[in-house]
Amino acid sequence: MLSSADLNLERALFIAVLTLFFGAGFLSTLLIFIMNAVRKKNKSTLYYFLWFLISGITAVILAGAYFYMLFIKEG
């Protein structure tokens, strides 16, 4: 019999990955935007969008590699 407190680990993992992706992407894009504003450099929206995607994907890959080495290689 299934419990009403059944954990949905796939949903938790998906939310964690999305949070990591959007958090890293937003934070790095905001920092780059502030740096370019201080330097008075005009960049296009595509530049910031690509920076957002690259930094978010990089953060997810690095976190995945970290947990792979932590849990899989150790066992």
ABEGO torsion letter per residue (X at the ends): XBBAABBBAAAAAAAAAAAAAAAAAAAAAAAAAAAAAAAGBBBBAAAAAAAAAAAAAAAAAAAAAAAAAAAAAAX
